[in-house]
Amino acid sequence: MNGVIKRFRVMAIWAGVMSLMLWFIYMPTKYLLPEFFDERFIWITIVHGYTYPLYLLAALQLCIKQGRSLISTALFLLAGTLPVASIWIERKVRRDNPYKG
């Protein structure tokens, strides 16, 4: 179980950071500063697009191992769509982790 929790924690933080970059770097420069944009931040969407499914798999694996309800599982999966939510849920998992190590 400890490996599952570590994998989820890493992916939750990664998804949160990439979401923050997507929402607060890529999107504003694309729509508010189009003359500055010229595709220089497109890598953010590519990296986010390839790694977000890894977050979903890690969250799903954790929820199955912990026997969470369907609603709780859905909330874990949806947490990756908001920038701070995945980081917040990672902190909750760390706090509630019975396998400290």
Protein Blocks (a to p, Z undefined) as FASTA:
>chain_A
ZZmmmmmmmmmmmmmmmmmmmmmmmmmmmmmmmmlnnoplmmmmmmmmmmmmmmmmmmmm
mmmmnopafklmmmmmmmmmpmklmmmmmmmmmmmpmbgZZ
